[in-house]
Amino acid sequence: MQSRKYYEAYWSQYDDVVTLNEFRKMLGGLGEVQARRLLQNKTVKSFKIRGEYHIPKQCVICLLYTSDAADEL
């Protein structure tokens, strides 16, 4: 597993808050249904504005360091 700083540098082109599509790209092309499940189950912290998910980039990085979330991917 890479370090937290590695992912921060690797995903530096993304804003601090990403959309659902950006979230999917960050996780290697994760399917839309699986990505929505991660958000709806609160596995990854997110918030909705006008019906669209917004995910803090730090929460995506935290997803990689939780054993429960790794099993779902």
Phi, psi and omega in degrees: 000136180284165180279163179301319181296326178300311181293324177298319179287319182297323181256026182295338181287344179273150175292171180293335176236126185248160177273175179299315180296320177294320177302315179297318179295320180299329181263025172078031178085033178305141179296154183296318181297313180295321179297316179296324177298317179300323181282317182292327178278000180064026174292325175240128179292136179205173175215156182250137172232120181052041175082001179249137178285143173228129187237124175297135182302324179297329178288328175294317179296319178297327178304323182289342183255006178253130184293324180297317182291325180296329179291329181284333180282000000 
